[in-house]
Amino acid sequence: MGVFDFVKSGVREMMIARPDHLKQLIVFKHPDQNFPFWSQLTVDSDECAVFFKDGKVVGVLPPGRHTMSTQNIPFLNNLINKFTGGDVFISEIFFVKTTPVRSIPFGGPIGDMIDPLTGEQVIPRIFGEFSLVVTDPVRFIVGYTGQAAQGDNDTILNWVKGLFMNGVKMTLGELCEVEQKSVLQAVALTTKLATAFVANAPDLNDIGVRILQMGQFSLNFSEDDRQRLVEANAEIAKANRGVKVAEAQAKAKQFELDQKFGQDAKYVQQLAGNYQNYAAGQAMMGAGQGMAAHGVGDGGLAGAGMQMAVGLNMANAMQSGGGGAQAPQAPQAQFTPGGAMTTCAKCNTRQPGGKFCAECGGALAQARKFCNNCGQETAPAAKFCANCGTSALPGTP
């Protein structure tokens, strides 16, 4: 070995650090287990160095440059190789990142699930990135990666990714139920999904890691699943529109009733004075409308008078009813003695002639009149016979 080779070898042995091309690894195990006294150990600002001997943790060094001597680092006394005269330490050194590791890829189908809104069975797929941080380097090595940790980050974090995917399935279903949305609609809820994924990530304290945040991710479906979800959502949307239209119509009707009630209340307050007067007026109008609808009132002033009389009687009955007094009876129709008897077609009551039934108020059929002289039938209201000119008034010869 030449002088330069010795110098190069000595410098290599005196310097202990993670190689630049392996900076991205979450855990890096230094290949050499023997390092001389006064060696220089460099720990980057985003990592720590964990020392193991015989399968046990001996100590942990923070970021910085450390001189390997027992005076500076007391736990190195447990690493001295006595067979070399105390000039060499024997230990496994692991460099573990303690700052967030970003852009960790994940993805794939999350398994069968029932869409909470449509009831369709689908298999959502998710692809993206997340970041995590090692919160306990010793626990991460002992409880998860093991002291033989080798390979890239995917190899180290394969189990963590599997747990995360299981959490995604559960979180997606719960969020859809809370938001009352389909998994197809949840695609647009990226911010809420990202927050929920982090909040509901599986408890990884046992292995000393924690998921910090979500990066870019996409939730998608197969073409068949997507088509079924689109059709099911369209049917639900149509049904919801029908419900909203019915609700709007019911509100409009209620508004109309409220307006009518307000107008009636205003009328009672300003015009009628009290409810009894208002009700009496309504009764009079209702009686007149009812008689007109049944053909009553065609007799001129007599018919109008009868309508008013009935309305006034109803009004008086309503006004006197509030005080407990018996309402006055409606006046009975007066008939001339000796008049012809007639039968009401509505209630079959036999009574003298008239236009209305004294029992039920129904219109009575008018008796036919004949001329006393020539026997010709005359109109009920005629005063003289249209055939011979004889007076048609009762009692006239």
Protein Blocks (a to p, Z undefined) as FASTA:
>chain_A
ZZklmmmmmmmmmpgcddfklmmpmbdcdfbfbdcehiacdddfkbccdddeehiafbdc
deddddddfklmmmlmmmccfknoopaccdddddddfbdcehiaceddebjaddfklopa
cddddddddddddfblmlmmmmmnopmbgcjfklmmmmmmmmmmmmmmmmmmmmmmmnop
afklmmmmmmlmmmmmmmmgccfklnopacfbdcdddddddfklmmmmmmmmmmmmmmmm
mmmmmmmmmmmmmmmmmmmmmmmmmmmmmmnopamlmmmmmmmmmmmmmmmmnopajloj
mlmmmmmmmmmmmmmmmmmmmnopacdddddddddehiacdddfklopacdedfbdfklo
pacdddddddfklopacdfklcbdfklopafbehiZZ
